[in-house]
């Protein structure tokens, strides 16, 4: 019994290899090449679409987090204005949160085992900030602006990547700096350059206050909404204009090592560190519109993946039916010689799966090659005003690549049994006479 089954498997493998290597007619070869090309195209489109959407979401979120941090701690005034009452920076969590690494949270202490969650990373940084709306005046025009005051603890890693001219602010412990960092959008509108003077007017307690600054640097992130509104100055300038004491701030920004820990650390800080008179909020809730818009791309990705899988499956089913109909006489002869339906079915499924494997290999190679070329040479450009990015971003997820390939094989194996059942209906006498 074992020898018979082993012989059938060997024979099925041999016949499928012969069918694949035989010259055959031109129609069959065209069908096989078309099938391989279609599978390769579907795989390449799925992988590139996911890499593009993942890169797009990652870049957009990174820019928003770069401006505001991952988590904000402010006072209990929830009017969402830039004139919030100040809070003191002398807090137990500041700057102690800088030292927090990976933590394990007890999600539900009453539920027993399986309710503990360990974060992927820790808290990378915490910094204080202050906000003040004003009016910028340049050489020929004026513009509304939100000044963000930063201190010596400000992390310049994000904005340093987007500097187009000049350099970041230098905030020291001595005299408050008169330098200002503006966006390229603001600089172009007001016709300002490095070292140019700039006057900012504020309204404080029904009186006008004037402050003179010098443009030290110009940045451009591509997020027009923030580039147009924000400029950075020494936090002591904001305190002076508002009449705040030395340690007054608008709030704190917490920067995490891993975005996946956003909810975990929000809860951790709230329960373990936050006093009752302060409020904590992740940026995804503070600016929901842009995050909802980014997350909508997930729907487009799912629809595209489903469509490509359907196209691939229909293509494989069609190819298998064509191969069976093309070899009806061979099927009849094999049945007449005593071959079982299962053995004959395995011959065509093996041949079709080889087509699938070749298509997948070519599709993976094409996708990875196109992605590497785009990442290195940035050939495909975007309208930055519309998409917030100047080039098409590519970000690979190895687990998704593995998932797509395994899923395609599993779905193909299950789907191919449907047309292969047609072999049971083939009668040897009629199929031999068919030709």
Secondary structure by P-SEA (a helix, b strand, c coil): caaaaaaaaaaaaaaaaaaaaccccaaaaaaaaaaaaaaaaaaaaaaaaaaaaaaaaaaaaaaaaaacccbbbbccccccccccbbbbcccccccccccccbbbbccccccccccbbbbcccccccccbbbbbbbbbcccbbbbbbbbbbcccccaaaaaacccccccccccccccccbbbbcaaaaaaacccccbbbbbbbbcccbbbbbbbcccbbbbccaaaaaacbbbccaaaaaaaaccccccccbbbbbbccccaaaaaaaaaacccccccbbbbccccccaaaaaaaaaaaaaaaaaaaaaaaaaaaaaaaaaaaaaaacaaaaaaaaaacccaaaaaaaaaaaaaaaaaaaaaaaaaaaaaaaaaaaacccccccccccccccbbbbbcaaaaaaaaaaaaaaaaaaacccccccccccaaaaaacc
